[in-house]
């Protein structure tokens, strides 16, 4: 992602001339919860209802936790390699700014701290397709798809709510304070490091956590 200057104005940066398109660039975190909690619950209930008679129920919470853990890696990969993709052309720079640069330019804008559905829904479709391909087609375990995907969605919700909280909600617990400081350092000191939002795990693994 190209270097961006911090905008101090309280007025959100306008991304589109069209009011219709501009509307979809703003979202309240409650909307994210209303959309994705039912999806996570639906797939979890589907996993329980569709459990093969030969399988123990224990695989469902295990698969859910696998999905949660997988999200931490997905969060890191998307943030580092998609949102911070170094643009090489004006068109790429424009796309980079629309996806994530605007957040770095105006990090305290309340309506641009969680993913709008125009981004999160296509991403969810891609993640579901990856779950189906890996678990059902490659590994031959189709009954794992629903609980793993439910865990992925729960991980995404945790990430989005934590991201909003690090910017606008007091974090009184120790880990919350650590995440807040960690993410603020990403914004204001090391924008090409500290890509984890809900966890620094993959920054440690891939060497993007400064000493």
Number of C-alpha atoms within 10 A of each C-alpha: 23 15 12 13 11 14 15 11 9 10 9 16 13 11 15 12 8 9 10 9 11 12 11 12 19 18 17 15 19 10 12 19 15 10 12 20 14 12 16 22 16 14 19 22 15 15 24 15 9 11 16 11 7 6 10 9 13 8 16 22 14 15 22 25 19 18 25 22 15 16 24 21 16 17 19 23 16 13 17 20 12 14 19 20 17 14 15 10 9 9 10 15 17 14 16 20 22 15 17 20 21 21 20 20 18 21 19 18 20 18 15 20 25 23 21 18 18 10 12 15 14 11 12 17 11 12 17 19 14 15 21 22 15 15 18 15 12 11 11 12 12 15 21 23 25 27 28 31 30 30 27 28 25 22 23 24 20 16 20 19 18 21 19 19 16 23 17 14 12 11 16 8 8 9 12 16 13 15 21 23 13 21 23 17 14 19 19 11 11 16 17 14 17 27 28 25 22 25 19 19 17 19 18 14 9 9 11 18 19 9 5
